[in-house]
Amino acid sequence: MTKTKEKPGLRPGAKNQGSVNRHKDRTKHYQTKNQFQAIKNAFEGKSKTMLMVARITGIERANVCRFVSMMERKGQIYFVRFGFCSVSNHRAGFYTTSNRNSL
């Protein structure tokens, strides 16, 4: 019985034996953390809609919605009111990360 030597840079036991770019994966993680922090900071102070934050930060609206949902579950962001968004001119929810007692 012979043991097969695994090549460096390959995932052990993976069906696709293509190389794994670990640096790219690490960069993606940092980008996600940076986006999350940017979104969290953008919602501080005056309440804003998700579309407003997407325009301010340059982060796609879908990512903003996903991060807002995550922050709602953790209690890090608060729904303030429904109103008309100045960007879309449609009815939308306004959120803030400021302390709920100060609202």
N, C-alpha and C positions, 0 to 999 in steps of 0.2 A: 504494500500500500504506500503510495507516494503522496506526500503533502504538497499541495499547490501553494506556491509563494504568491502572496498578494502584492500587487504593485503599490508603491507609495502614492498617496493622493486619491486612492479609490476607497469607496465605502465598503466595509466588509459585509458580505452577504447580499449586496444590492443586485437586483436583476440587471439594471442598466449599469454597465461597468465603465461609464464615462467618468472623467475626472471631476472632482468636486472643487469648486472655487470657493474656498473657505473665506477669503477676503471679501468677496462679493456678498456672501451671506452676512458677514459681520457688518459691512457697510449698510446693508438693508436694515438691519436691526437698529443701528444708530440713527438712520433716517427716520424710522418709525418713532423712536424716542424723541427726536428733535421735533417732528411734526406734532406729536402729542403735547409737548411742552409749549410749542408756538401757539397751538389752538387754545390751550389752557390759559396762557397769558393774554391772548386776544380777547377772551371773554371777561377779563377783569374790568372792573369799573362799570361803565355804562352798558346796559343790556344790549345784546346784538342778536341778529338772526344767524343761522348757519351759513346762508349765502353771503352775508356781509363779512363774516369771518373768512370764508373761502376767498373772497376778493381781496381782503386786507393781507392775508398771509400768503396767497398764491398757491395754497394747497387745494386739491380737488375737493369739490363739495361732497362727494361720496365718502371720502376719508374723514371729512369734518363730521358728517352724520354718524359714522361708525364710532369715532372717538367721543362724540357727545353722548351716544347711547351707553358707551362703557363708563363714562364719568357719571351719568345719571344712576347707573346701578351701584356705583361706589359712593354716591352722595357727594361728589365733588363739584357738581354744577346744579344750578337751580333754575327751574322754569319760572319766568316772571309774569308774562302776560301774552296774549295774542294781540297782534297789531299789524299794520301795513308796513312791509319792508320797503325801505327807501331805494333799494336796488331793483327789486322785481315788481314793485307796486302791487303785490299780492298779500293776502293775509298769511301771516307766518308767526311762529312761536319765537319769543325773545328769551334768551338765556343769559345767565351771568354766573361767574365763579366767586363773586364777592360774597361775603358773609351774609347769610339769609336774614339775620337780625338787623342788618343795616339797610335793608330794602324798604 
